[in-house]
Amino acid sequence: MSDATVHLAVYDSLADWETGYATACLARAGLRVLTVGPTTEPVTSIGGLRIQPDLALADLRPEDSSLLILPGADLWDAGDGLAPFARAARAFLGAGVPVAAICGATAGLAREGLLDDRAHTGAAPFHLAATGYAGAGRYVETDAVTDGGLITAGPTEPVAFAREILRLLGVYEGEVLDAWYRLYHDSDAQAYAVLQQARAR
């Protein structure tokens, strides 16, 4: 997977903190991370970061990607402006290419019907229920869920979100993945030695 390409969706009001662990680890593992915007015009995150997308959504093709990452954003609950990204997620999943959605992006996927038949999580059950989706019975109260090629997580779980991405793409596995999670989620200093040993191999 070291030469694989991962696509990170970027749009105004995206939540900076939700994808940083994942993208940093993917890039350090040698994967290429490209940003995809509504167009190639710059967007601005919640934190005020100005991002120049590498490509426009209209030019994104599932066959060119190993994963589509959808961060949360205020815009997911402010109309249909980001609906094209949810439709892109449908195309990815239909083509057998995985998708990872966190926070408000899970609501966008709920509106698209992509959570109706998959186990999933999100910010809170009532947040997704407000979309009127039919998948409330598949909601799981946990940090992150992977089902049917789709990863979901809530806004306070960027480390668990990254863990599922790293597992899915085979970047880390087994005790190394467990050590990575314990280090960054639990501040377990003993896990650092496991990661150092793995990097030295």
C-alpha positions as CSV (number, residue, x, y, z in Angstrom):
1,M,0.0,0.0,0.0
2,S,3.0,2.3,0.2
3,D,2.3,3.7,-3.3
4,A,-1.4,4.0,-2.8
5,T,-3.4,7.3,-3.0
6,V,-5.9,8.4,-0.3
7,H,-8.3,11.2,-1.0
8,L,-9.2,13.7,1.7
9,A,-12.3,15.8,1.1
10,V,-11.9,19.5,2.0
11,Y,-14.6,22.1,2.2
12,D,-15.3,25.3,4.1
13,S,-15.8,24.8,7.8
14,L,-14.1,21.3,7.8
15,A,-13.1,20.3,11.3
16,D,-9.3,20.4,11.4
17,W,-8.8,18.1,14.3
18,E,-10.7,15.1,13.0
19,T,-8.3,13.7,10.3
20,G,-4.8,14.8,11.3
21,Y,-3.8,11.6,13.0
22,A,-4.9,9.5,10.0
23,T,-3.4,11.7,7.3
24,A,-0.1,12.1,9.2
25,C,0.3,8.4,9.7
26,L,-0.7,7.6,6.1
27,A,1.8,10.1,4.7
28,R,4.6,8.8,6.9
29,A,3.9,5.3,5.7
30,G,4.5,6.4,2.2
31,L,0.9,6.8,0.9
32,R,0.0,9.8,-1.1
33,V,-2.7,12.0,0.4
34,L,-4.5,14.3,-2.1
35,T,-7.1,16.8,-1.1
36,V,-10.4,17.1,-3.0
37,G,-12.6,20.2,-2.9
38,P,-15.9,21.2,-4.4
39,T,-13.7,22.9,-7.0
40,T,-10.0,23.8,-7.0
41,E,-10.7,27.1,-5.3
42,P,-9.3,27.4,-1.8
43,V,-11.4,26.4,1.2
44,T,-11.1,27.5,4.9
45,S,-11.3,25.2,7.8
46,I,-13.0,25.8,11.2
47,G,-9.6,26.7,12.5
48,G,-9.0,29.3,9.8
49,L,-6.6,27.2,7.7
50,R,-6.7,28.0,4.0
51,I,-6.4,24.8,1.9
52,Q,-5.8,24.7,-1.8
53,P,-7.4,21.4,-3.1
54,D,-5.4,19.2,-5.3
55,L,-8.4,18.4,-7.5
56,A,-12.1,19.1,-7.8
57,L,-14.7,16.6,-6.8
58,A,-15.9,16.3,-10.5
59,D,-12.4,14.8,-11.3
60,L,-12.4,12.2,-8.5
61,R,-12.7,8.6,-9.6
62,P,-12.9,5.6,-7.3
63,E,-10.5,3.6,-9.4
64,D,-7.8,6.2,-8.7
65,S,-8.2,5.9,-4.9
66,S,-7.7,3.5,-2.0
67,L,-9.9,5.5,0.4
68,L,-12.1,8.6,0.5
69,I,-11.9,10.4,3.9
70,L,-14.8,12.8,4.7
71,P,-14.2,15.1,7.7
72,G,-17.0,16.8,9.6
73,A,-18.0,20.4,8.9
74,D,-20.7,22.8,9.8
75,L,-21.9,22.7,6.2
76,W,-23.0,19.1,6.5
77,D,-26.0,20.3,8.6
78,A,-26.6,23.6,6.8
79,G,-28.3,22.5,3.6
80,D,-27.3,20.3,0.6
81,G,-24.0,22.0,-0.2
82,L,-22.0,18.9,0.6
83,A,-24.4,16.4,-0.8
84,P,-22.2,15.8,-3.8
85,F,-19.5,14.4,-1.4
86,A,-22.1,11.9,0.0
87,R,-23.0,10.9,-3.6
88,A,-19.3,10.4,-4.2
89,A,-19.1,8.2,-1.2
90,R,-21.9,6.1,-2.7
91,A,-20.0,5.7,-5.9
92,F,-16.8,4.7,-4.0
93,L,-18.6,2.1,-1.9
94,G,-20.4,0.8,-5.0
95,A,-17.0,0.4,-6.7
96,G,-15.7,-1.5,-3.7
97,V,-13.4,1.4,-2.5
98,P,-13.7,2.2,1.2
99,V,-14.9,5.4,2.7
100,A,-14.2,6.9,6.2
101,A,-16.6,9.5,7.6
102,I,-16.4,11.3,10.9
103,C,-18.7,13.6,12.8
104,G,-21.1,15.6,10.6
105,A,-20.0,13.6,7.5
106,T,-21.9,10.7,9.0
107,A,-25.1,12.7,8.9
108,G,-24.4,13.4,5.3
109,L,-24.1,9.7,4.6
110,A,-27.2,9.0,6.6
111,R,-29.2,11.4,4.3
112,E,-27.7,9.5,1.4
113,G,-29.0,6.2,2.8
114,L,-25.5,4.7,3.2
115,L,-26.0,4.0,7.0
116,D,-29.4,2.2,6.6
117,D,-27.8,-1.3,6.2
118,R,-24.4,-0.9,7.9
119,A,-23.4,-0.8,11.5
120,H,-22.2,2.7,12.3
121,T,-21.6,5.4,14.9
122,G,-21.5,9.2,14.9
123,A,-21.7,12.2,17.0
124,A,-24.9,11.0,18.8
125,P,-27.9,8.9,17.9
126,F,-30.2,11.9,18.0
127,H,-28.0,13.7,15.5
128,L,-28.3,11.0,13.0
129,A,-32.0,10.4,13.8
130,A,-32.7,14.1,12.8
131,T,-31.7,13.2,9.2
132,G,-34.8,10.9,9.0
133,Y,-32.6,7.9,8.0
134,A,-33.8,4.3,8.3
135,G,-30.6,3.0,10.0
136,A,-31.2,3.9,13.7
137,G,-31.3,0.3,14.6
138,R,-27.8,-0.2,13.3
139,Y,-26.3,2.6,15.5
140,V,-23.5,1.4,17.8
141,E,-22.5,3.4,20.9
142,T,-18.7,3.1,20.5
143,D,-15.7,5.1,19.4
144,A,-15.5,4.0,15.7
145,V,-17.1,1.3,13.6
146,T,-16.1,-0.4,10.3
147,D,-18.7,-2.2,8.3
148,G,-19.1,-2.9,4.6
149,G,-16.1,-0.8,3.6
150,L,-17.4,2.2,5.6
151,I,-15.7,3.6,8.7
152,T,-17.6,6.0,10.9
153,A,-16.7,7.9,14.1
154,G,-17.8,10.8,16.3
155,P,-16.1,14.2,16.6
156,T,-14.3,13.3,19.8
157,E,-12.6,10.2,18.4
158,P,-10.0,11.2,15.8
159,V,-7.6,8.6,17.2
160,A,-10.1,5.7,17.0
161,F,-11.0,7.0,13.5
162,A,-7.4,6.8,12.5
163,R,-7.0,3.4,14.0
164,E,-9.7,2.0,11.8
165,I,-8.2,3.6,8.7
166,L,-4.7,2.3,9.5
167,R,-6.2,-1.2,10.1
168,L,-8.3,-1.1,6.9
169,L,-5.3,-0.1,4.8
170,G,-2.9,-2.4,6.5
171,V,-0.6,0.3,7.6
172,Y,-0.4,-1.1,11.1
173,E,-1.7,-4.5,12.3
174,G,-1.9,-6.6,15.5
175,E,0.2,-5.5,18.4
176,V,1.7,-2.6,16.5
177,L,-1.8,-1.1,15.8
178,D,-2.7,-1.7,19.4
179,A,0.4,0.0,20.6
180,W,-0.2,3.0,18.3
181,Y,-3.7,3.4,19.7
182,R,-2.5,3.0,23.3
183,L,0.2,5.6,22.8
184,Y,-2.0,8.3,21.1
185,H,-5.3,7.6,22.9
186,D,-4.2,6.5,26.3
187,S,-0.8,8.2,26.6
188,D,0.7,4.7,27.4
189,A,4.5,5.4,27.3
190,Q,5.2,1.6,27.2
191,A,3.5,1.5,23.8
192,Y,6.2,3.7,22.4
193,A,8.8,1.0,22.6
194,V,6.7,-1.4,20.6
195,L,6.3,1.2,17.9
196,Q,10.1,1.9,17.8
197,Q,10.8,-1.8,17.5
198,A,8.4,-2.1,14.6
199,R,9.9,0.8,12.8
200,A,13.4,-0.7,13.2
201,R,12.5,-3.9,11.5
